Amino acid sequence: MRILYISDHGPYSNTFIRQDVEIISKSYDTLYLCFEEHKLYENKIIKTKVVKYPSSSFKSKIRWRLEKKNYLFNWTDKKFARKLKAEITNFSPSIIHCQFSYESVKLLQNFKSKTPIILNFRGYGASAKLQNKHYVSWLKTIAKNNNIYPIYVCEYLKKNLLEKKIKFTNDGMVLYTGINQELFKRTTPKAVKDTRTFIQVGAFNDKKGQEATIKAFAKFISTQKLKKHNLVFIGGGKNLNKCKKLVKELKLENSVAFKGHLAQLEIVNELNKADIFLHHSLTPKSGDQEGIPNAILEAMSMEMPILSTYHSGIPEAVVHNENGLLCNENDIETYSKQMAEICKWGLIPKNRKRIEEKFNIDLHIKKLKSFYDNISKQ
């Protein structure tokens, strides 16, 4: 079987995609086709090629502006279509797997085929983009095709599509992200002590809620006699400087640390040293939502209690008052009180068990391979 993966960027842009494709590439003949240039394309395991879409052209920029204003949804390009057809025809895939539903438009509007095509709905394409009536209309049209198969990363995003009356001829499946539990495994049991270290891992963007975390932490600290608790952030992004400024304004410099971008093993090390995992996911004005943040699942694999929000698919992983605490988005008062409450908790071994039973990488790959095999037989 030959699997063709499609995305704007290469597999090394997203750890969870790279992990899947590396494992699948050991069993099937694979090719990863990218539409934008990227410096990390070469790899011995994952064969990758670039068919560059002219995103920077004047025509594309005008189209994008019209699309944002809800006037147009058209990504056809004759020159790109010819190159795309040549690469796909040369590889002759059994299945085409588009890693992001929205990016699949560059394939589906420029290449006609009866080959089974999988659309992966991970967040943006099943939340914010649904505000565009032309995108919704396009999805409704392709959903009728017998060769289109959806994969949803959580039940919540599937529900988003159904609410827009987007129902695929082929049911597809919900496929949760797979976590490598050999990597995300606690090796240092936490000692009982008065100080707690809170940690959040993720890009500083409008969905991750770091500002809400800082404000809640300030309220929490103000209620503590010892005031020795710590907050650690890992990651970078557009809101990083804004968050650093907020920490300074709230006089939290001695309690809050920004570690920046870290390699995966370094992140595991930081999680090992921490007690409680935070991820205050928010829905910004754009409407963009997450599926289930991988960082939450990785922390659960390391037995950590979780503080998060009733956002998208998060409650499918975190059960309030059982393996973590959830609050409404931007509810700073409740969030700060939950910080105090969860300080009384210890590590939660059943969180790791939950990952093993529902979000383990081996289970994930087994389901994905079975999906491929069933599609190829139809």
C-alpha positions in Angstrom: 0.0 0.0 0.0 1.2 3.5 -0.9 0.2 6.4 1.4 0.6 10.0 0.2 0.5 12.6 2.9 -0.4 16.2 2.0 0.2 19.4 4.0 1.4 22.9 3.6 4.5 22.2 5.6 6.7 19.1 6.2 6.1 16.5 9.0 8.7 18.2 11.2 6.5 21.2 11.7 4.3 19.1 14.0 5.7 16.5 16.4 2.4 14.5 16.4 2.3 14.3 12.6 6.0 13.4 12.4 5.5 10.6 14.9 2.6 9.1 13.0 4.3 9.2 9.6 7.6 7.8 10.8 5.9 4.8 12.3 3.5 4.3 9.3 6.5 4.6 6.9 8.0 1.4 8.4 5.0 -0.6 7.2 3.9 1.2 4.0 5.5 3.0 1.1 4.9 6.7 1.9 5.6 10.1 0.4 5.0 13.4 2.2 4.0 16.2 -0.3 4.3 19.8 0.9 3.0 23.0 -0.6 5.4 25.4 1.1 9.1 25.4 1.5 10.6 24.2 4.8 14.2 23.8 6.0 13.6 20.4 7.6 12.4 18.3 4.7 15.2 15.8 4.4 14.8 12.6 6.4 15.9 9.0 6.0 12.5 7.6 7.2 10.0 10.1 5.6 10.4 10.7 1.9 9.4 14.3 1.3 8.9 16.4 -1.8 7.8 20.0 -2.3 5.3 21.2 -4.9 5.2 24.9 -4.0 1.9 26.7 -4.1 2.3 30.3 -5.2 1.1 31.8 -1.9 3.1 34.9 -2.3 1.8 35.8 -5.7 -0.4 38.9 -6.2 -3.3 36.7 -7.3 -3.1 34.5 -4.2 -2.9 37.5 -1.9 -6.0 39.0 -3.4 -7.8 35.7 -3.2 -6.9 35.4 0.5 -8.1 38.9 1.3 -11.4 38.2 -0.5 -11.7 34.9 1.3 -11.2 36.5 4.7 -14.0 38.9 3.8 -16.2 35.9 3.0 -16.4 36.8 -0.8 -14.5 33.9 -2.3 -13.0 30.4 -1.8 -10.9 29.5 -4.7 -7.3 28.1 -4.7 -7.1 26.8 -8.3 -3.8 27.5 -10.1 -3.0 25.9 -13.5 0.8 25.7 -13.1 0.6 24.3 -9.6 -2.1 21.8 -10.7 0.2 20.4 -13.5 3.1 19.9 -11.1 0.8 18.4 -8.5 -0.7 16.0 -10.9 2.7 14.9 -12.2 4.0 14.1 -8.6 0.8 12.3 -7.6 0.6 10.3 -10.8 4.3 9.3 -10.5 3.8 8.0 -6.9 0.4 6.4 -7.7 -0.9 6.4 -4.1 -3.4 3.9 -2.8 -4.7 6.5 -0.3 -4.1 10.3 0.0 -4.1 11.6 3.6 -4.5 15.3 4.0 -3.2 16.3 7.5 -5.3 19.4 7.8 -8.8 19.7 6.3 -8.4 23.4 5.3 -5.1 22.8 3.5 -6.7 20.0 1.5 -8.5 22.6 -0.7 -5.2 23.1 -2.6 -5.3 19.4 -3.5 -9.0 19.0 -4.1 -9.5 22.2 -6.2 -6.4 21.4 -8.4 -6.5 17.6 -8.7 -9.4 15.3 -9.6 -9.1 11.7 -8.5 -11.1 8.7 -7.5 -8.4 7.7 -5.1 -9.6 7.5 -1.4 -8.8 10.8 0.3 -8.7 11.4 4.0 -9.4 14.8 5.5 -8.0 15.3 9.0 -10.1 17.8 11.1 -7.7 19.0 13.9 -9.1 22.4 15.0 -9.1 25.4 12.6 -10.9 23.6 9.8 -13.7 22.5 12.1 -14.0 25.7 14.1 -12.9 29.2 13.0 -13.1 28.4 9.3 -16.7 27.3 9.6 -17.5 31.1 9.8 -16.8 31.2 6.1 -19.9 30.4 4.2 -18.0 29.5 1.0 -15.8 27.0 2.9 -18.9 25.4 4.5 -20.5 25.2 1.1 -17.4 23.6 -0.4 -17.2 21.1 2.5 -20.9 20.1 2.0 -20.1 19.5 -1.7 -17.1 17.3 -1.2 -18.7 15.5 1.7 -21.0 13.8 -0.9 -18.1 12.2 -2.7 -17.7 8.5 -2.2 -13.9 8.7 -2.0 -13.7 11.3 0.9 -13.2 10.0 4.4 -13.1 12.3 7.5 -10.9 11.8 10.6 -11.7 14.0 13.6 -9.3 14.4 16.5 -12.2 14.6 19.0 -15.9 14.2 19.2 -16.4 17.9 19.8 -15.1 18.9 16.3 -17.2 16.3 14.6 -20.2 17.9 16.4 -19.2 21.4 15.1 -19.4 20.1 11.5 -22.7 18.4 12.1 -24.2 21.6 13.5 -23.3 23.2 10.1 -25.1 20.3 8.4 -21.8 18.9 7.0 -22.2 15.2 7.0 -19.9 12.9 5.0 -21.2 10.0 2.9 -18.4 8.0 4.6 -18.7 8.2 8.4 -14.9 8.2 9.0 -13.8 8.0 12.6 -12.7 9.9 15.7 -9.0 9.3 16.2 -7.4 10.7 19.3 -3.8 11.8 19.2 -1.3 9.0 20.1 1.0 9.7 23.0 4.5 8.0 23.3 4.3 6.8 26.9 7.9 5.5 26.8 9.0 9.1 26.4 6.4 10.8 28.6 7.0 8.8 31.7 7.6 10.1 35.2 11.0 9.1 36.6 11.2 11.4 39.6 8.4 10.9 42.2 7.5 14.2 43.7 8.4 14.7 47.4 5.7 16.1 49.8 6.5 19.7 50.3 4.7 23.1 50.8 5.9 24.6 47.5 4.1 23.6 44.3 5.4 24.2 40.8 2.8 24.9 38.1 3.8 24.4 34.5 2.3 25.2 31.1 3.7 24.1 27.7 2.5 25.6 24.5 2.9 28.5 22.0 2.1 31.9 23.2 -1.0 32.6 21.0 -4.5 33.6 21.5 -5.8 30.1 22.2 -3.4 29.0 24.9 -4.5 31.4 27.6 -1.2 32.3 29.2 -2.4 35.8 30.2 -5.4 34.3 32.0 -3.0 31.9 33.8 -0.8 34.7 35.0 -3.7 36.8 36.3 -5.1 33.7 38.1 -1.7 32.9 39.5 -1.4 36.4 40.9 -4.7 36.1 42.7 -3.8 32.7 44.0 -0.4 33.8 45.3 -2.0 36.8 47.1 -4.0 34.3 49.2 -1.0 32.2 50.2 0.9 32.8 53.4 4.1 31.3 52.2 3.9 32.6 48.6 6.6 30.3 47.5 4.7 28.5 44.7 6.2 28.7 41.2 4.9 29.0 37.6 6.9 27.8 34.6 6.1 28.5 31.0 7.7 26.7 28.1 7.3 27.9 24.5 7.5 31.1 22.5 5.2 33.1 20.2 3.6 36.4 19.4 2.1 36.9 23.0 5.3 36.1 24.9 6.5 39.7 25.4 3.0 40.7 26.4 3.0 38.0 29.1 6.5 38.9 30.3 5.3 42.5 30.7 2.2 41.4 32.6 4.4 39.3 35.0 6.5 42.4 35.7 3.4 44.6 36.2 2.0 42.1 38.7 5.4 41.9 40.5 5.7 38.1 39.9 9.2 38.0 38.5 10.5 35.9 41.5 7.7 33.3 41.0 7.3 33.0 37.2 9.9 31.6 34.8 9.9 31.7 31.0 12.0 28.8 29.6 11.4 29.5 25.9 11.5 26.8 23.2 12.8 23.5 24.5 13.5 20.2 22.9 11.2 17.3 23.6 13.5 15.6 26.1 14.0 18.9 27.9 10.2 19.4 28.2 10.0 15.9 29.7 12.6 16.9 32.3 10.7 20.1 33.2 7.5 18.1 33.6 9.3 15.7 35.9 10.2 18.6 38.2 6.7 20.1 38.2 3.6 19.2 40.2 0.5 20.6 38.3 -0.1 21.1 34.6 -2.0 24.2 33.4 -3.6 24.8 30.0 -6.3 27.5 30.0 -7.5 27.0 26.4 -9.6 29.9 25.0 -11.7 30.5 22.0 -10.4 33.8 20.5 -12.5 36.3 18.4 -11.6 34.3 15.3 -13.5 31.3 16.6 -10.4 29.1 16.3 -10.5 26.1 18.7 -8.2 23.3 19.6 -9.0 19.7 19.5 -7.5 18.2 22.6 -4.1 19.9 23.3 -1.3 17.2 23.0 0.5 19.0 25.9 -2.4 18.0 28.3 -2.3 14.4 27.2 1.5 14.3 27.6 1.2 15.7 31.1 -1.4 13.1 31.9 0.9 10.4 30.8 3.3 11.7 33.4 0.6 11.4 36.1 0.1 15.1 36.6 -3.2 16.6 37.7 -4.6 19.0 35.1 -6.1 22.5 35.4 -7.9 23.5 32.2 -11.1 24.7 30.6 -14.4 23.5 29.2 -13.0 24.0 25.7 -13.6 21.9 22.6 -12.5 18.2 23.2 -10.7 18.8 26.5 -13.5 17.3 28.7 -13.1 14.1 26.6 -9.7 13.7 28.3 -10.0 15.6 31.6 -13.0 14.7 33.8 -13.7 17.5 36.3 -13.0 16.6 39.9 -11.6 13.2 38.8 -8.3 13.7 37.1 -8.2 17.4 37.0 -10.3 20.6 37.4 -12.0 22.5 34.7 -13.5 26.0 34.6 -15.1 28.2 32.0 -12.9 30.2 29.7 -11.6 33.4 31.2 -13.1 32.7 34.6 -10.1 34.1 36.5 -11.7 33.9 39.9 -12.6 30.2 39.7 -9.3 29.4 38.0 -7.3 31.0 40.9 -9.4 29.1 43.5 -8.8 25.9 41.6 -5.0 26.5 41.8 -5.4 26.5 45.6 -7.6 23.4 45.6 -5.4 21.4 43.3 -2.3 22.1 45.5 -3.8 19.5 47.9 -3.7 16.9 45.2 -0.7 14.6 44.5 0.3 12.8 41.4 -2.5 10.8 39.7 -1.4 7.4 38.4 -4.8 6.8 36.8 -4.1 9.7 34.5 -1.3 7.6 32.9 -3.7 4.6 32.8 -6.3 6.8 31.0 -3.7 7.7 28.3 -2.8 4.0 28.0 -6.4 3.0 27.4 -7.5 5.9 25.2 -4.6 8.0 23.8 -1.7 5.6 23.6 0.4 5.8 20.4 0.2 2.0 19.8 -3.6 2.1 19.9 -3.6 5.2 17.7 -1.4 3.6 15.0 -3.4 0.3 15.2 -6.7 2.2 14.5 -5.1 4.3 11.7 -3.7 1.2 9.9 -7.0 -0.5 10.2 -8.7 2.5 8.7 -6.3 2.5 5.8 -6.8 -1.2 5.2 -10.6 -0.9 5.3 -10.6 2.0 2.9 -8.2 0.3 0.4 -10.6 -2.7 0.2 -13.6 -0.6 -0.7 
